[in-house]
Amino acid sequence: MRTKVIAGNWKMNKTPQQAAELIGAIRPLVEGAGCRVLVGVPFVDLPAALDAVKGSAIGVAAQNCHWEKAGAFTGEVSAEMLCALGVGTVILGHSERRTYFGETDVTVAKRVRAALDAGLEVILCVGETLDQREQGITAEVVAMQVKVALGTVSGQEMARVIIAYEPVWAIGTGRTATAAQANEVCALIRRTLAGLYSPATADAAVIQYGGSMNAGNAAELLAQPDVDGGLIGGASLKPQDFAAIVAAARS
Ligand code: PGA
């Protein structure tokens, strides 16, 4: 049995003080959750978030990291810097990073490598665009994203990799994949992992769905056999909604 993981992706929202307040509101609502709960916050909010989760089971994730340890990379943050703060997890390859900031499967792979080397857990995001889905190439696109990003990752290291299947057309659009569509691609990712590693590694891997998951649709999505949690954008900023998703993962 895989433990489900519900991770909030706050994107570019909340000041440090607002982050502390939001975590303060979420904390009592998700206490005793039967799943893992993470909040993915902007870099500048990390210290406040780490402080605000103290004494709870909520984990804190960053939303990106660079592949070099240090150097002339203006505006970037290294995996080592995240570890030094006490951050345990980093979201990598989110479609907004790919679309707006020019990230490719190759640069995502480099970031995955650096994050694992530094000791972080990774939430690796993959997913097809609407054009790709309509062309019928979802399986090829997603399998390639997974294979390139995990190119240097060993089977043992897969214990520290969560994969988030996020169809680009479902992110922030209110248009959710159906439970069957979500499960189909999560199962495809699992088969891809079985081919890259072993059936046991694939079976143990946590594969989330993300894209307009909310309090109303979470239960059906999370009941799918290959959907092991969610990466939640908009709804993660609303304590009651986020807590309802966590509760749906528990049952
Ligand atoms: P959404 O975002 O839940 O607002 O669609 C999901 C994500 O980008 O991870």
Residues whose N, C-alpha, C, O or C-beta is under 5 A from the ligand:
A	BS01	PGA	N9 A170 I171 G172 T173 G210 G211 S212 M213 L231 I232 G233 G234
